[in-house]
Amino acid sequence: MIHKLSGDLLLSHADLIAHGVAPGDDWKSGLALALRERFPSLYKDFRHFCHQTSPKPGSAWLWRGVDQAGRQWRIACLLTQDPPAHEGGRPGKATTAHVNHALHALKKIAVDEKVKSVALPRLATGVGGLAWQHVEPLVLSQLAGIGVPVYVYETFVAGVAAKEPAGKATTS
């Protein structure tokens, strides 16, 4: 069940939020920056994970944490881009192969974690440099059949909570 929404992903009530980054990314812009500012421990743990495991593009990493209000969060970092050429450098570009593999990893996380819903942005279309017309079919093919609502935040609207339906989804 894919639901296309407009709003602020960080106001989602989904059980699992996913976003795309590069291995070793400094999270300097977009959703990654917003997550870094809101969850400093997420960013710190991600950097530690990258230094310890040298993850490859096309994989995913799951973080669990609690915000100041006591809400528990599960955030999946999808490694959709190539790593920066050097420490502190700009992340590399995304590829559809990396996105597809990372979405497959996300599907496994969602099933293993028994999540009730997943929310994600238009993956790899910002810093990643891909066109949504190439990424959207991958999202649909990998996530449409997981049996839980998937909220794709196609348009970012700061501070606006989208209505996340639980019913019939649109896939057009």
GIZI-V297693 format. One record per backbone hydrogen bond with DSSP energy under -0.5 kcal/mol. CO is the residue of the C=O (numbers start at 1). NH is the residue of the N-H. Records with the same first field share a line. If there is no record, write none. Layout:
# GIZI-V297693
CO: NH, NH
This chain:
# GIZI-V297693
1: 3, 150
2: 170
3: 5, 152
5: 154, 155
7: 9, 157
8: 11
9: 12
16: 119
17: 76
18: 121
19: 78
21: 80, 81
22: 25
23: 84
29: 32, 33
30: 34
31: 35
32: 36
33: 37
34: 38
35: 39
39: 42, 43
40: 44
41: 45
42: 46
43: 47
44: 48
45: 49
46: 50
47: 51
48: 52
49: 53
50: 54
56: 59
59: 79
61: 77
63: 75
65: 73
67: 70
71: 67
73: 65
74: 17
75: 63, 77
76: 19, 78
77: 61, 79
78: 21, 80
79: 58
80: 95
81: 23
82: 92
86: 89
90: 85
93: 82
95: 99
96: 100
97: 101
98: 102
99: 103
100: 104
101: 105
102: 106
103: 107
104: 108
105: 109
106: 110
107: 111
108: 112
109: 113
110: 115
111: 114
116: 149
117: 16
118: 151
119: 18
120: 153
121: 123
122: 125
124: 130
126: 129
128: 94
131: 134, 135
132: 136
135: 138, 139
136: 140
137: 141
138: 142
139: 143
140: 144
143: 146
149: 118, 151
150: 3, 152
151: 120, 153
152: 5, 154
153: 122
155: 7
157: 160
159: 161
160: 8, 162
162: 164
163: 165
